[in-house]
């Protein structure tokens, strides 16, 4: 059994696989039964960001439709629509900031994941950041996800070779 301590560093945006929602200090354990990952749970706020963008766009479009319906097509009316967009965006940003603080507190929850060796597909250094090892895991028939882990002490090569050795 090999244990690698380090830090989970998932990318902000998914590239080729969906990053598993585990962040922060943790460990990857290679046992006979499979791979175990321990870290902190990451909160996903992507939906809230999309909702904020949608609210600002809806305010802008709705304001323009309202102005054209009422026949108020002056330059000043356009400024009012833009001001309303800034108000909605500012209020939404404040709500998101509050939600992020709550999420960072909730994100402190420990998450432990276990994968059979049949689920683990490969391990390789990240193309953009060689200090991070990307471990590809098949969690369902159609879905491959990835763990992004930076082993402490520069042991990236050791982790990659240990996983590849287990995979045969």
C-alpha positions in Angstrom: 0.0 0.0 0.0 1.4 3.4 -1.0 0.1 6.7 0.3 0.8 10.0 -1.4 0.1 13.2 0.6 -0.4 16.4 -1.2 -3.1 18.8 -2.6 -6.0 18.4 -4.9 -6.0 21.2 -7.5 -8.8 20.8 -9.9 -9.0 23.2 -12.8 -11.6 25.9 -12.8 -12.9 24.8 -16.2 -13.1 21.2 -17.4 -11.0 20.4 -20.4 -11.3 16.9 -21.7 -12.8 15.2 -18.6 -14.9 16.5 -15.7 -12.8 17.2 -12.6 -14.1 15.4 -9.5 -15.2 17.9 -6.8 -12.4 17.4 -4.4 -10.0 20.1 -3.4 -7.3 21.1 -0.8 -4.9 19.1 1.3 -5.4 15.4 1.1 -4.0 12.1 0.1 -4.1 9.4 -2.6 -3.8 5.8 -1.4 -3.0 3.0 -3.7 -4.1 -0.3 -2.1 -4.8 -3.8 -3.4 -8.5 -3.1 -3.6 -8.1 0.1 -5.6 -7.4 3.8 -5.3 -8.7 6.0 -2.4 -8.7 9.7 -2.5 -9.2 11.9 0.6 -9.6 15.6 0.5 -12.2 18.4 1.0 -15.5 18.7 -0.8 -15.7 21.4 -3.4 -18.9 23.4 -3.8 -20.1 24.0 -7.3 -21.4 27.5 -7.9 -21.5 27.4 -11.7 -25.3 27.4 -11.8 -25.4 30.6 -9.7 -22.9 32.4 -12.0 -25.1 31.4 -15.0 -28.2 32.6 -13.2 -26.5 36.0 -12.6 -25.6 36.4 -16.2 -29.1 35.4 -17.3 -30.6 38.0 -14.8 -28.5 40.8 -16.2 -29.3 39.9 -19.8 -33.0 39.5 -19.0 -33.0 42.9 -17.3 -31.3 44.5 -20.4 -33.6 42.8 -22.9 -36.7 43.4 -20.8 -35.8 47.0 -20.3 -35.3 47.6 -24.1 -38.6 45.8 -24.8 -40.4 47.9 -22.2 -38.9 51.1 -23.6 -39.9 50.3 -27.2 -43.4 49.3 -26.0 -43.9 52.5 -24.1 -42.4 54.5 -27.0 -39.7 56.0 -24.7 -36.7 55.7 -27.1 -34.7 58.6 -25.8 -31.0 58.5 -25.0 -31.8 59.0 -21.3 -34.1 55.9 -21.2 -31.3 53.8 -22.6 -29.1 54.9 -19.7 -31.8 53.9 -17.3 -31.8 50.4 -18.7 -28.0 50.2 -18.4 -28.3 51.5 -14.8 -30.8 48.8 -14.0 -28.4 46.1 -15.4 -25.7 47.4 -13.1 -28.0 47.3 -10.1 -29.1 43.7 -10.9 -25.5 42.7 -11.5 -24.2 44.4 -8.3 -27.0 42.8 -6.2 -26.3 39.4 -7.8 -22.6 39.8 -7.2 -23.2 40.5 -3.5 -25.4 37.5 -3.2 -22.8 35.3 -4.9 -20.1 36.6 -2.6 -22.2 35.7 0.4 -22.9 32.2 -1.1 -19.2 31.7 -1.8 -18.4 32.4 1.9 -21.0 29.9 2.9 -19.7 27.4 0.3 -16.1 27.7 1.5 -17.3 26.9 5.0 -19.3 23.9 3.7 -16.3 22.9 1.5 -14.4 22.1 4.7 -16.3 18.8 4.8 -14.0 15.8 4.3 -14.7 13.7 1.2 -13.4 10.2 0.8 -13.7 8.4 -2.5 -12.8 4.8 -3.4 -12.3 3.4 -6.9 -11.7 -0.2 -8.0 -8.7 -0.6 -10.2 -11.1 -1.5 -13.0 -12.4 2.1 -12.8 -9.0 3.7 -12.9 -8.0 4.3 -16.6 -4.6 6.1 -16.5 -2.4 8.6 -14.7 -0.3 11.2 -16.4 1.2 14.6 -15.6 -1.1 17.5 -16.4 -0.1 19.1 -19.7 -0.5 22.7 -18.4 0.9 22.1 -14.9 3.5 19.2 -14.7 3.4 19.4 -10.9 -0.1 18.0 -11.0 -0.9 14.4 -11.8 -4.3 13.7 -13.6 -5.8 10.4 -12.7 -8.7 9.4 -15.1 -11.5 7.4 -13.5 -14.5 5.8 -15.2 -17.3 6.4 -12.8 -20.1 5.3 -15.1 -20.6 3.8 -18.5 -20.5 7.2 -20.3 -18.6 9.4 -17.9 -14.9 9.6 -17.4 -13.8 12.0 -14.6 -10.5 13.1 -13.3 -8.6 13.7 -10.0 -6.1 16.5 -10.2 -3.5 15.8 -7.5 -0.2 17.5 -6.7 1.9 15.1 -4.5 4.1 16.7 -1.8 7.8 16.5 -2.3 7.8 16.5 -6.0 6.7 12.8 -6.2 4.7 13.2 -9.4 6.7 10.6 -11.3 6.4 8.1 -8.4 2.6 8.5 -8.3 2.3 8.1 -12.1 4.5 5.0 -12.2 2.8 3.4 -9.2 -0.7 3.8 -10.7 0.5 2.6 -14.1 2.2 -0.4 -12.4 -1.1 -1.3 -10.7 -3.0 -1.0 -14.0 -0.6 -3.4 -15.6 
